[in-house]
Amino acid sequence: LHSGSCSALQNEFMNENLPKQRLNDEKAKLVKQVQEKEDLLRRLKLVKMYRSKNDLSQLQLLIKKWRSCSQLLLYELQSAVSEENKKLSLTQLIDHYGLDDKLLHYNRSEEEFIDV
């Protein structure tokens, strides 16, 4: 083989591989973009799930429901205990069970719940 024909063969080989290399580079770039988009989608789904599980309006509704049930329970407990012994005040019951006045919306000076 002549050195000229070897050089021509090398050039031809390089020219054939050049489009393949470009395609491989493009493929690698696209694969990376797909991975980035999949990661973004995964994170967005996590945010969506977190927000749907922790809906603040639903949480406020549940807190209000819990407070109302707790207030009613204390009234019923006060009645049940009063039938057995002397009458206990709501303040005494709340103190006995270590409950927080603010959570129950209880006014100590008036000895009543604020939003019944």
Summary of the structure (lengths in Angstrom):
residues: 116
radius of gyration: 37.2
end to end distance: 102.6
largest distance: 118.9
contacts: 239
relative contact order: 0.06
helix: 78%
strand: 3%
